[in-house]
Amino acid sequence: MHDPLYLTFVLLFGLAFGSFFNVVIYRLPNGMSLLRPPSHCPKCDNLIKSYDNIPILSFLILRGKCRHCKASISWRYPAVEALTGVLAVVAIYHFGFTIKGIEAALLSLLFVPIFFIDMEHWIIPDSLDLPWILVGLALAFVSGGFVGWKGALIGAVVGGGLFFLIMQLGKVAFKKEAMGFGDVKFAAMLGAFLGGWKLLLIILLASFLGSVVGVTLIISSNKKGKPTYVPFGPFLVIAALIAIYFGDSIIGAYLNLIRP
Ligand SMILES: [Zn+2]
């Protein structure tokens, strides 16, 4: 699916979703309604007019400042919009308008609010993963997705079960929550969409990335004497994107390696 016109539509679709995700990222963890009140400047409370709410463009035109009070707008807003647009285009460019492409696009879109909310609040809201476990399983029943229904079922059970076990072990070993229930639901969702093999790859990659970043942060924070907590969700997101686009090649290369 390399038609520039189609891809432009996908890009605009992604940018619009990115704009909505900015609302989701800000409001969902704070228990606010996604619909009301309409977007307004947190500094001066002036409503943001639709012509000032165009993804990326408005940020550039307003030079990152509120039209009324000139308060700075966070770089996160255009970044979330651009990221969502690019992820949607990559999914359709790579897989086309197929079940796989729709699954990749859907996951990529959900990854954006999951990444930013977990990063800031250390939670993954239920609405971003719990119902999507069922959607992943349902899509697996339709042929042509990442995995058949058996693989999806195994992926969801193994993902959820394994993380639940790690969560319980963490509680016993560290006397505190080393891993939240959000990661359990999220792993089950990734398993439902991508199957057991890709899920294992995701867990390995995420653990590796997580320990590299974790150790780096611990070393650098010891100088300042502040304790650090690194949420696991963002690493799962990065690992899942790698698994979606390179998983088959990585798993294939590994199986070739261990084959006698
Ligand atoms: Zn303002």
Boltz pocket constraint, residues with backbone or C-beta under 6 A from the ligand:
constraints:
  - pocket:
      binder: B
      contacts: [[A, 41], [A, 42], [A, 43], [A, 44], [A, 45], [A, 46], [A, 66], [A, 67], [A, 68], [A, 69], [A, 70], [A, 71]]
      max_distance: 6.0
